[in-house]
């Protein structure tokens, strides 16, 4: 408990400079403000993740993975919804529309292209084998991420995200959470071991546990509310001061701060011998962002505009969205065997590094950037089509296990290679 309280104190201390700047109105320049408010959002994310972890013993495992995933990406929601809200106030032609799309697509691709391979590498390095082996329970995450990813192509064809899309995507997420309530438990290597420092709370009486979890959540949400707006604005200002492309800065730097808590929680699961739970949590993070976050963007924009409106996607944003959806399908193709091995992780990381490198290389040539993103998206789709074709029987079995009631799904898990 002493170590846990020390970590909480460090997180609050990390947020203190941002809270001081916000309450006093002091200005330290865009770069300093980006660092201060980014650190505060990162610290708040850890407080949220610790509270969610402590709830694991009180809620079914499948459901708590979904809750942990949703809670740990709240910082990402705060930043992206702020950009969408400002887009509504400034009008559909403003740069804030670009920022909202950049932040959302960057966060999604960062999770799949960097965080998923990182877990596999850590699992292998600690002697856990050359692949993270998922379980029958994880079929639910994979199936619902597939549904959300397929719907993303509908959004690309429409060149915009509207309130109706929110209703459909929110229904996907609601069905996913409902389905996790009846999902079988994960079969991790060390089922009894807790993944992180919040395990200390489990020694407290139940009433005090819930009080501590509520306190962590309230403090973290307060920090996020205070820090999200200035962090988002400071990022734009820092880009201008440094002469960097604002779109790329918001696409890649902001998600590194806002996604770090979710990635850290997943890493802690792996280090605790619960690799399936760690990867399952990141897949659930992706479902949350690919459904609720995407769907809420036009709502935030509508609040800013004062009336119902769509979030438009121009040529660059549409290609970013298309590339993100294509990457999702490729990653899902790799998961059809309910495992993610070193070769698959290397493929995800290499293609992710390539897309980031190309984006920076052609940052001053919009037409070439769009053409390059389109070509890379088709590469992803070609690889995904091959994987789905080769594993078509496993796909059918996985969908049957994930979407049918447990009584109608055959016992066992979808077939995996030896």
C-alpha positions in Angstrom: 0.0 0.0 0.0 2.9 2.4 0.7 4.3 1.9 -2.8 0.8 2.5 -4.3 0.3 5.7 -2.3 3.7 6.9 -3.4 2.8 6.3 -7.0 -0.4 8.2 -6.6 1.5 11.1 -5.0 3.9 11.1 -7.9 1.1 11.2 -10.4 -0.6 14.1 -8.6 2.8 15.9 -8.4 3.2 15.4 -12.2 -0.1 17.1 -12.8 0.6 19.9 -10.3 2.4 22.2 -12.8 -0.4 22.0 -15.3 -3.0 22.7 -12.6 -1.0 25.7 -11.4 -0.7 27.1 -15.0 -4.4 26.7 -15.5 -5.6 28.2 -12.2 -3.1 31.1 -12.2 -3.3 31.9 -16.0 0.5 31.9 -16.2 2.0 31.4 -19.7 5.3 29.6 -20.3 5.1 29.3 -24.1 3.6 26.5 -26.3 6.5 24.1 -25.8 6.4 24.3 -22.0 2.7 24.2 -21.9 2.6 21.1 -24.2 5.0 19.4 -21.8 3.1 20.4 -18.6 -0.4 19.6 -19.8 0.8 16.5 -21.6 2.3 15.2 -18.4 -0.9 16.0 -16.5 -3.0 14.0 -19.0 -0.5 11.1 -18.8 -0.7 11.2 -15.0 -4.5 11.3 -15.0 -4.5 8.3 -17.3 -2.5 6.3 -14.8 -4.8 7.2 -12.0 -7.8 6.0 -14.1 -6.1 2.8 -15.0 -5.3 2.0 -11.4 -8.9 2.5 -10.3 -10.1 0.3 -13.2 -7.6 -2.4 -12.4 -8.7 -2.6 -8.8 -12.3 -3.2 -9.9 -11.3 -6.4 -11.7 -12.0 -8.7 -8.8 -15.6 -7.3 -8.5 -16.6 -7.6 -12.2 -16.6 -10.5 -14.7 -13.2 -10.6 -16.5 -14.5 -10.1 -20.0 -16.5 -7.0 -18.9 -13.7 -5.5 -16.8 -11.3 -5.8 -19.8 -13.8 -3.7 -21.8 -14.2 -1.2 -18.9 -10.4 -0.9 -18.4 -10.0 -0.3 -22.1 -12.7 2.4 -22.1 -11.4 4.2 -19.0 -7.7 4.2 -19.9 -8.4 5.9 -23.3 -10.5 8.8 -21.7 -7.5 11.2 -22.2 -7.6 10.4 -25.9 -11.4 11.1 -26.0 -10.9 14.4 -24.2 -8.3 15.8 -26.7 -10.1 14.6 -29.8 -13.5 15.7 -28.7 -12.1 19.1 -27.9 -10.8 19.4 -31.5 -14.2 18.4 -32.9 -16.0 20.9 -30.6 -13.8 23.7 -31.8 -14.4 22.5 -35.4 -18.1 23.1 -34.8 -17.5 26.6 -33.5 -15.1 27.6 -36.3 -17.0 25.9 -39.1 -16.5 22.8 -41.3 -13.7 24.4 -43.3 -11.5 25.1 -40.3 -8.2 23.4 -39.4 -9.8 21.9 -36.3 -11.6 19.4 -38.6 -8.2 18.3 -39.8 -6.9 18.1 -36.2 -9.9 15.9 -35.1 -9.3 13.5 -37.9 -5.5 13.5 -37.4 -5.7 12.8 -33.7 -8.3 10.0 -34.1 -6.5 8.2 -37.0 -3.1 8.5 -35.4 -4.3 7.1 -32.1 -5.9 4.1 -33.8 -2.9 3.3 -35.9 -0.5 3.8 -33.0 -2.3 1.2 -31.0 -2.2 -1.5 -33.7 1.2 -0.6 -35.3 3.2 0.0 -32.2 1.4 -1.3 -29.0 0.4 -4.7 -30.3 3.9 -5.6 -31.5 5.4 -4.2 -28.3 3.3 -6.7 -26.2 4.5 -9.6 -28.4 8.1 -8.6 -28.1 7.9 -8.2 -24.3 6.1 -11.6 -24.0 8.9 -13.2 -26.0 11.6 -11.5 -24.1 10.3 -12.7 -20.7 10.3 -16.3 -22.0 6.6 -16.6 -22.7 7.1 -18.0 -26.3 7.1 -16.6 -29.8 3.5 -15.7 -29.8 0.7 -14.3 -27.6 -1.9 -17.1 -27.6 -5.4 -15.7 -27.2 -8.3 -17.7 -25.9 -11.9 -18.5 -26.8 -13.0 -15.4 -24.8 -11.0 -13.1 -27.1 -13.1 -14.2 -30.1 -15.6 -11.6 -28.9 -13.1 -8.7 -29.2 -11.9 -9.8 -32.6 -15.4 -10.3 -34.0 -16.7 -6.9 -32.9 -13.5 -5.1 -34.0 -14.1 -6.7 -37.4 -17.7 -5.3 -37.6 -16.5 -1.8 -36.6 -13.6 -2.0 -39.1 -16.0 -3.0 -42.0 -18.3 -0.1 -41.1 -15.4 2.3 -41.3 -15.4 1.8 -45.1 -19.0 3.0 -45.2 -17.8 6.2 -43.6 -15.0 6.5 -46.2 -17.5 6.1 -49.0 -19.7 8.9 -47.5 -16.8 11.3 -47.0 -18.1 12.2 -43.5 -19.2 11.1 -40.1 -22.8 12.0 -39.0 -25.1 11.5 -36.0 -26.6 8.4 -37.6 -23.1 6.9 -37.6 -22.9 7.5 -33.9 -26.1 5.6 -33.3 -24.8 2.6 -35.3 -21.3 2.6 -33.8 -22.7 3.1 -30.3 -25.0 0.1 -30.9 -21.9 -1.9 -31.9 -20.1 -0.9 -28.7 -23.2 -1.6 -26.5 -23.6 -5.1 -28.1 -19.9 -5.8 -27.5 -20.1 -4.8 -23.8 -23.3 -6.9 -23.4 -21.6 -9.9 -25.1 -18.5 -9.7 -22.8 -20.8 -10.3 -19.8 -21.4 -13.8 -21.0 -18.0 -14.5 -22.4 -15.9 -17.3 -20.9 -13.1 -16.4 -18.6 -9.5 -15.8 -19.9 -7.1 -18.7 -19.4 -3.9 -16.7 -18.6 -0.7 -18.2 -17.4 -0.9 -16.7 -13.9 -4.6 -16.1 -13.3 -4.3 -15.2 -9.7 -1.7 -12.5 -10.1 -2.7 -8.9 -10.3 -1.3 -6.8 -13.1 -0.3 -3.6 -11.5 0.2 -1.5 -8.4 -3.5 -1.1 -7.7 -3.5 -4.7 -6.4 -2.8 -3.1 -3.0 -6.4 -1.9 -2.9 -7.6 -5.4 -2.8 -6.3 -5.7 0.8 -8.8 -3.1 1.9 -12.4 -3.7 2.9 -14.8 -3.7 0.0 -16.4 -0.3 0.9 -13.0 1.4 1.1 -12.0 -0.2 -2.2 -14.9 1.4 -4.0 -14.3 4.7 -2.2 -10.6 4.6 -3.4 -11.6 3.7 -6.9 -14.2 6.5 -7.0 -11.6 9.0 -5.7 -9.0 8.0 -8.3 -11.6 8.4 -11.0 -12.9 11.8 -9.9 -9.4 13.3 -9.4 -8.3 11.9 -12.8 -11.3 13.2 -14.6 -10.8 16.7 -13.0 -7.2 16.8 -14.2 -8.3 15.8 -17.7 -11.0 18.4 -17.9 -8.6 21.1 -16.8 -5.8 20.0 -19.1 -7.4 18.8 -22.3 -8.1 22.2 -23.9 -4.7 23.9 -23.1 -2.8 20.7 -24.2 -4.7 20.6 -27.5 -4.0 24.3 -28.2 -0.4 24.1 -27.0 0.3 21.4 -29.5 -0.8 23.6 -32.3 1.3 26.5 -31.0 4.3 24.2 -30.5 4.1 23.1 -34.1 4.2 26.6 -35.3 7.1 27.6 -33.1 9.1 24.6 -34.1 8.2 24.9 -37.8 6.7 21.4 -37.7 3.6 20.2 -39.6 0.8 20.7 -37.2 -1.3 17.8 -38.6 1.6 15.3 -38.1 2.4 16.7 -34.6 -1.2 16.2 -33.5 -1.5 12.9 -35.3 1.6 11.3 -33.6 2.7 13.3 -30.6 -0.6 13.8 -28.9 -1.6 10.1 -29.0 1.7 9.1 -27.5 0.7 11.0 -24.3 -3.0 10.1 -24.3 -2.5 6.4 -25.2 0.4 5.8 -22.9 -1.7 4.7 -19.9 -3.6 2.1 -22.0 -0.3 0.8 -23.4 1.2 0.7 -19.9 -1.7 -1.3 -18.4 -1.4 -3.8 -21.2 2.3 -4.2 -20.7 1.7 -4.7 -16.9 -0.7 -7.6 -17.8 2.1 -9.2 -19.9 4.7 -8.8 -17.2 2.3 -10.4 -14.7 2.0 -13.5 -17.0 -1.4 -12.5 -18.5 -0.4 -11.8 -22.1 -3.9 -12.8 -23.4 -5.5 -10.2 -21.1 -3.0 -7.6 -22.2 -3.5 -8.0 -25.9 -7.3 -8.4 -25.3 -7.3 -5.0 -23.5 -5.6 -3.3 -26.5 -8.0 -4.9 -28.9 -10.8 -3.6 -26.7 -9.1 -0.1 -26.7 -9.3 -0.2 -30.5 -13.0 -1.2 -30.4 -13.8 1.7 -28.1 -12.0 4.2 -30.3 -13.3 2.8 -33.5 -16.9 2.9 -32.3 -17.6 5.4 -29.6 -14.8 7.9 -30.3 -15.4 8.0 -34.0 -19.2 8.2 -33.5 -18.9 11.0 -30.9 -16.9 13.3 -33.1 -19.9 14.7 -35.1 -21.8 15.1 -31.8 -19.0 17.2 -30.3 -18.9 19.2 -33.5 -22.7 19.6 -33.4 -22.5 21.0 -29.8 -19.8 23.5 -31.0 -21.9 24.5 -34.0 -25.2 24.8 -32.1 -27.0 22.4 -34.4 -26.8 18.9 -35.8 -24.0 18.6 -38.4 -21.6 16.1 -39.9 -17.8 16.0 -39.6 -16.7 16.2 -43.2 -13.7 14.3 -44.5 -11.7 16.0 -47.3 -9.3 14.0 -49.6 -6.5 13.9 -47.1 -8.7 13.0 -44.1 -10.6 10.4 -46.2 -7.3 8.7 -47.1 -6.1 8.8 -43.5 -9.4 7.1 -42.5 -9.1 4.6 -45.4 -5.6 3.7 -44.3 -6.6 3.3 -40.7 -9.5 0.9 -41.7 -7.2 -1.1 -44.0 -4.6 -1.5 -41.3 -7.3 -2.7 -38.9 -8.4 -5.4 -41.4 -4.8 -6.6 -41.9 -4.3 -6.8 -38.1 -7.5 -8.7 -37.7 -6.4 -11.1 -40.5 -3.4 -11.8 -38.4 -5.6 -12.6 -35.3 -7.9 -15.0 -37.0 -5.9 -17.9 -35.6 -6.3 -16.3 -32.1 -2.6 -15.7 -31.8 -0.1 -12.9 -32.6 3.4 -14.1 -33.2 6.8 -12.4 -33.7 6.5 -12.5 -37.5 3.1 -10.9 -37.4 4.2 -8.3 -34.9 7.2 -7.5 -37.1 4.9 -7.0 -40.1 2.6 -4.7 -38.2 5.5 -2.6 -36.8 7.4 -2.5 -40.1 4.3 -1.3 -42.1 3.5 1.2 -39.3 7.1 2.6 -39.4 6.9 2.9 -43.2 3.6 4.9 -43.1 5.0 7.3 -40.5 8.2 7.7 -42.4 6.4 8.4 -45.7 4.1 10.9 -44.0 7.0 12.9 -42.7 9.0 12.5 -45.9 6.1 13.9 -48.1 4.8 16.4 -45.5 5.2 19.3 -47.9 3.5 17.6 -50.8 -0.2 17.1 -50.1 -0.9 15.3 -53.4 2.0 12.9 -53.0 1.0 12.2 -49.4 -2.6 11.3 -50.5 -1.3 9.1 -53.3 1.2 7.3 -51.0 -1.4 6.7 -48.3 -3.8 5.3 -50.8 -1.1 2.9 -52.2 -0.2 1.7 -48.7 -3.8 1.2 -47.8 -4.3 -1.1 -50.8 -1.2 -3.0 -49.7 -2.8 -3.6 -46.4 -6.1 -4.6 -48.0 -4.3 -7.0 -50.3 -2.5 -8.7 -47.4 -5.8 -8.7 -45.4 -7.7 -10.4 -48.3 -5.1 -13.1 -48.5 -5.2 -13.8 -44.8 -9.0 -13.9 -44.7 -9.1 -16.2 -47.7 -6.5 -18.6 -46.2 -8.2 -18.6 -42.8 -11.9 -18.5 -44.0 -12.9 -21.5 -42.0 -11.4 -20.1 -38.8 -13.2 -16.8 -39.6 -16.6 -18.5 -39.7 -15.9 -20.4 -36.5 -14.6 -17.3 -34.7 -17.7 -15.3 -35.7 -19.9 -18.2 -34.6 -18.2 -18.5 -31.2 -18.3 -14.7 -30.6 -21.8 -13.8 -31.8 -24.0 -16.8 -31.1 -25.3 -17.4 -27.5 -22.9 -19.7 -25.6 -25.4 -22.6 -25.7 -25.4 -22.5 -29.5 -21.6 -22.2 -29.9 -19.7 -25.5 -29.9 -17.4 -26.1 -26.9 -13.7 -25.4 -27.3 -12.1 -22.6 -29.2 -11.5 -21.8 -32.8 -8.8 -24.0 -34.3 -5.3 -22.8 -34.0 -2.1 -24.1 -35.5 0.2 -26.3 -33.4 
